[in-house]
Amino acid sequence: QVQLVESGGGLVQPGGSLRLSCAASGFTFSSYVMRWYRQAPGQERELVATITNAGGATLYPDSVKGRFTISRDNAQNTVYLQMNSLKPEDTAVYYCNLHRLPFGDYWGQGTQVTVSS
């Protein structure tokens, strides 16, 4: 079965950096687009990064563009999110996502990122 396991979250000061990882199993990782989302308390889940199956293209919303970088290692079945210049408004639970037709969306358990001084 599909499993997505995020790691790397924590407490960081404003302006700091974190690198999140998502280890995937149970499907042919190299065949699928992968995404990172985040959800802050009381807010809807927000898409923050997308990467194509071979890693040749990435996409970000304006809120994180230039600060976040998504990457993947298809040999290790892992997708990463490098987050730089972190701001308090980046505080959220970050989730790895697989959208797999016809089954729908799969989510990891999430990893908490807190940006605070």
PyMOL commands that set and color helices and strands:
alter all, ss='L'
color gray80, all
select helices_A, chain A and resi 29-31+88-90
alter helices_A, ss='H'
color red, helices_A
select strands_A, chain A and resi 3-7+10-12+18-25+34-39+46-51+58-59+68-73+78-83+92-100+104-107+111-115
alter strands_A, ss='S'
color yellow, strands_A
deselect
rebuild
show_as cartoon
